[in-house]
Amino acid sequence: MSAYWSDFVKTLDPYVPGEQPKQTDLIKLNTNESPFAPSPAVLEAIRQATADQLRLYPSPESDRLRTAVGRYYDLPADHVFPGNGSDEVLAHLFLSLFRHRGQQILFPDISYSFYPVYCRLYDIDYQNVPLADDFSVRLQDYLAVPPESVCAVIFPNPNAPTGIALKRAEIEQLLIQRPQWVIAVDEAYVDFGAESCVPLIKKYKNLVVLQTLSKSRSLAGLRVGFALGQPELLEGLVRVKNSFNSYPVDRLAEAGAIAAFEDQAYFEQTTGEVIATRDALTEALQKLGFVVLPSKANFVFISHPRHDAAQLLAALRANAILVRHFRHPRISSFLRVTIGTKKQCETLIKSLSEIVS
Ligand SMILES: *Cc1c(COP(=O)(O)O)cnc(C)c1O
């Protein structure tokens, strides 16, 4: 702590991302990245964008990217708000739509741990709604909160780090019953088998959906995410963005992101492989005695009745395998394991079978 820090900075409690090790021979299953390279078309598009355009600022509103994402989802470009990773889009969302004096936002007790960090950064009051005993998000519990005390709800679907997904029809009920709330659905993992709420956007002006290219499109290093919603709502995010950074998506990121959305075959092949590997890994883990929550994401959340999660984490680490453990008391007996390649998952199973036997 420095004497030069503002009092406000002293109060912050920043997000701690999963480890990005310098050592390259580790099996890295700790931050939900894709085990596959991005589409070759993405790399080619980035290469071409380096030619003679980099001296120029990019499009401030990423017009070509908004058009490409809009075309993909059958939405006009003005329904798309891109940013430098969906974390940045989330930050703008919190500041522009969630900061209402005298009202709270709601999100699950077990959820993306960046949400409370933004609440503190922007001085937003929040209330955690506990997951059900089976770790699912129970939307009736949100409807039980006095509606006038709330301005918004946010949750990932599938949820993180559980991997459990809600059905679109359940979320639609919340949209119908609470038209005065903003309902933000963080779909970082939706492409691995859950139902997206994007088809509801034209119908509900209180819905905002967030997506990222970091997981299902193998581009965590490029930093591109976006929000989808009706233009009037998104205009609030644009106002915040233009009060912060006019050019959040650089030229290389925009070119690569567009190419990723245009290579549907590669997307289907890689996400399909992750899903198949997840299902095989789930079965193998269950054979070793693990409880595996039903996942629609590119990770599984697992617990072993006879082995302490922190000790398993350390034992795997000693075998050069990284997974993620969270200290929150309700989930401290769980590990979150990203779906790697088939071969990486086989190595994981081999290692775990030695550890737990
Ligand atoms: C990974 C993740 C994000 C952030 O994605 P970026 O686009 O890489 O910033 C947002 N929400 C959830 C739930 C995530 O797991």
The ligand as an SDF file (V2000), in Angstrom:
LIG
                    3D

 15 15  0  0  0  0  0  0  0  0999 V2000
  -14.5280  -15.9710  -19.1630 C   0  0  0  0  0  0  0  0  0  0  0  0
  -15.7490  -15.2450  -18.6860 C   0  0  0  0  0  0  0  0  0  0  0  0
  -15.9850  -13.9160  -19.0130 C   0  0  0  0  0  0  0  0  0  0  0  0
  -14.9260  -13.0200  -19.5870 C   0  0  0  0  0  0  0  0  0  0  0  0
  -14.5580  -13.2220  -20.8400 O   0  0  0  0  0  0  0  0  0  0  0  0
  -13.5560  -12.2680  -21.5900 P   0  0  0  0  0  0  0  0  0  0  0  0
  -14.3050  -11.9560  -22.8540 O   0  0  0  0  0  0  0  0  0  0  0  0
  -12.3340  -13.0670  -21.8200 O   0  0  0  0  0  0  0  0  0  0  0  0
  -13.3060  -11.0270  -20.7990 O   0  0  0  0  0  0  0  0  0  0  0  0
  -17.1770  -13.3370  -18.6380 C   0  0  0  0  0  0  0  0  0  0  0  0
  -18.0840  -14.0210  -17.9300 N   0  0  0  0  0  0  0  0  0  0  0  0
  -17.8780  -15.2870  -17.5560 C   0  0  0  0  0  0  0  0  0  0  0  0
  -18.9170  -15.9850  -16.7700 C   0  0  0  0  0  0  0  0  0  0  0  0
  -16.6970  -15.9240  -17.9190 C   0  0  0  0  0  0  0  0  0  0  0  0
  -16.4550  -17.1590  -17.4850 O   0  0  0  0  0  0  0  0  0  0  0  0
  1  2  1  0
  2  3  1  0
  2 14  2  0
  3  4  1  0
  3 10  2  0
  4  5  1  0
  5  6  1  0
  6  7  2  0
  6  8  1  0
  6  9  1  0
 10 11  1  0
 11 12  2  0
 12 13  1  0
 12 14  1  0
 14 15  1  0
M  END
$$$$
